[in-house]
Every structure is written in structure tokens, then in C-alpha cells.
């Protein structure tokens, strides 16, 4: 099954990646291995997930050559200073068992650390070869604009929550203007999309599951990547099976119209002030 690629700032990012948030130890390892065996070539992890060693083990166990896999990891918001940033990134590389990652992200912005300092360290990580590409995560419209202005190296992605219940059209448009990919985390809204007529109707029309319809809705939008997560082998395979059908324009619009003001699922205490919905 041919994988779609999203081109952004010199990077080619597989449009469906495998998310690993909350997967630990042997479950993380076997799930990553299964994902790569199914055909995924984009694996997403983070320091905050405390699973980089297991993710690295799963990559090695899969037998897929390293140069065929796009690996993303993220530096946490409390490690963005000039003192902590590079050692943290180096620790990720060591735990993953690779020489560099394909994409290194600032996981969350931190108002206690100047953005210029954090972006400077992020750019330094790329110049030093710790990452082939760099980007940000959970950056709002104002933060993204500031980050782009501060960066001396191309920022290729902004990873944020996105699913049919959360309108991110303005942020996606900003990413496109800056030649960046928009990477959707929690693309299935952590199970909160059940029973929605536009998704059910499309699933029946195409003979697909509701999850497949939602993931197809993501990747059918220009510049959008989705990183679903599962530890269920059948579901891992199912989530990857979205490249051999296409939603109609009317189906895309109907699913997009499910967005609501209270649709956000992820909102930790350290989150920025989100863009108005």
C-alpha cells in the first residue's frame, strides 16, 4: 500500500505515523515493531513519554533499515534552556540507539524560558547534526509566527491536537504559508468521535471503519500528517489502511463541520493560551 508523503521545508514526512504516547516497555517495543511490519515508516515519541529505549528496540527488532524510517522525538518544556536543551536531545538519541533523529520538536512552549533561547538551541541541534529537521509542537498562531522569525534553520512542522471536533484551519493555513507540515496528534480524539453521522455515513459508503474515515479526512488535507496510536495489532494495521480510497468533497466538508468550541481533548496545566476557536 503506497504511503503518502508530505513535503515541508526540505523534509518528506510520511502522512500516517505511529504515535507512542502512553505506551511503555514491552508494549511500546512490540507495538512499534508491529507498526513497522505493517508498513508505517514514521514513528513518533518524546522524552516526556519515557519510552524512547523501548521505541528504539522496536525499530531494531522490525528489521526495517534505519534510513527508511522517519523518527520524531521532542524536548520537554522544562528542558528548553541553553543549559539543558542539547544534553536532553543527545539523551534521546542515545536512548533511541540512533545517530540522529529525523525530526526534533520543542514539545510545549515555556514562557519561563525566552523563546529566542529555545529556538536558538533547537536550531543549534540541527546544525550539530542531532536532527535532520526541526520543528515545534503545541505552538499557537502568535507563537508560531514568532518562532519562524527567530529560527535560523527551517522549521518543518507544528504538531498539535487536531480531529473533527477541533477546528485548526487557521493554524493549518499558517503552517502552509510557512512551508510547514501540520502534524495531528490525538487524530481520533481519543475515542470521542463515536456516533457522529457524517463519519458513520462515510464509513458505510466506503466500506471502511469510522477510524479509517477520520484518518483519511486528515491525510486528504494538504500538508496534514496524522499520528494515531494503538497497542492492538489489528487496530495498528487498520489505522494504516487509508491510502486506497478517497472521501468526496461533500464528505470532507460534513466531517469538518463537526468542530465545536469545546472540542479540545488535551489541555494540561502548562499549555499555552490557545487560539480562539
C-alpha positions, 0 to 999 in steps of 0.5 A, spaced: 500 500 500 503 506 497 504 511 503 503 518 502 508 523 503 508 530 505 513 535 503 515 541 508 521 545 508 526 540 505 523 534 509 518 528 506 514 526 512 510 520 511 502 522 512 500 516 517 505 515 523 505 511 529 504 515 535 507 512 542 504 516 547 502 512 553 505 506 551 511 503 555 516 497 555 514 491 552 508 494 549 511 500 546 517 495 543 512 490 540 507 495 538 512 499 534 515 493 531 508 491 529 507 498 526 513 497 522 511 490 519 505 493 517 508 498 513 508 505 517 515 508 516 514 514 521 514 513 528 513 518 533 515 519 541 518 524 546 522 524 552 516 526 556 513 519 554 519 515 557 519 510 552 524 512 547 529 505 549 523 501 548 521 505 541 528 504 539 528 496 540 522 496 536 525 499 530 531 494 531 527 488 532 522 490 525 528 489 521 526 495 517 533 499 515 534 505 519 534 510 513 527 508 511 524 510 517 522 517 519 523 518 527 520 524 531 522 525 538 521 532 542 524 536 548 520 537 554 518 544 556 522 544 562 528 542 558 528 548 553 534 552 556 541 553 553 543 549 559 539 543 558 536 543 551 542 539 547 544 534 553 536 532 553 536 531 545 543 527 545 539 523 551 534 521 546 538 519 541 542 515 545 536 512 548 533 511 541 540 507 539 540 512 533 545 517 530 540 522 529 533 523 529 529 525 523 525 530 526 526 534 533 520 538 536 520 543 542 514 539 545 510 545 549 512 552 549 515 555 556 514 562 557 519 561 563 524 560 558 525 566 552 523 563 546 529 566 542 533 561 547 529 555 545 529 556 538 536 558 538 538 551 541 533 547 537 536 550 531 543 549 534 541 541 534 540 541 527 546 544 525 550 539 530 547 534 526 542 531 532 536 532 527 535 532 520 529 537 521 526 541 526 520 543 528 515 545 534 509 542 537 503 545 541 505 552 538 499 557 537 498 562 531 502 568 535 507 563 537 508 560 531 509 566 527 514 568 532 518 562 532 519 562 524 522 569 525 527 567 530 529 560 527 535 560 523 534 553 520 527 551 517 522 549 521 518 543 518 512 542 522 507 544 528 504 538 531 498 539 535 491 536 537 487 536 531 480 531 529 473 533 527 471 536 533 477 541 533 477 546 528 485 548 526 484 551 519 487 557 521 493 554 524 493 549 518 493 555 513 499 558 517 503 552 517 502 552 509 504 559 508 510 557 512 512 551 508 510 547 514 507 540 515 501 540 520 502 534 524 495 531 528 496 528 534 490 525 538 487 524 530 481 520 533 480 524 539 481 519 543 475 515 542 470 521 542 468 521 535 463 515 536 456 516 533 457 522 529 453 521 522 457 524 517 463 519 519 458 513 520 455 515 513 462 515 510 464 509 513 458 505 510 459 508 503 466 506 503 466 500 506 471 502 511 471 503 519 469 510 522 477 510 524 479 509 517 474 515 515 477 520 520 484 518 518 483 519 511 479 526 512 486 528 515 491 525 510 486 528 504 488 535 507 494 538 504 500 538 508 496 534 514 500 528 517 496 524 522 499 520 528 494 515 531 496 510 536 494 503 538 497 497 542 492 492 538 495 489 532 489 489 528 487 496 530 495 498 528 494 495 521 487 498 520 489 505 522 494 504 516 489 502 511 487 509 508 491 510 502 486 506 497 480 510 497 478 517 497 472 521 501 468 526 496 468 533 497 461 533 500 464 528 505 470 532 507 466 538 508 460 534 513 466 531 517 469 538 518 463 541 520 463 537 526 468 542 530 465 545 536 468 550 541 469 545 546 472 540 542 479 540 545 481 533 548 488 535 551 489 541 555 494 540 561 496 545 566 502 548 562 499 549 555 499 555 552 493 560 551 490 557 545 487 560 539 480 562 539 476 557 536 
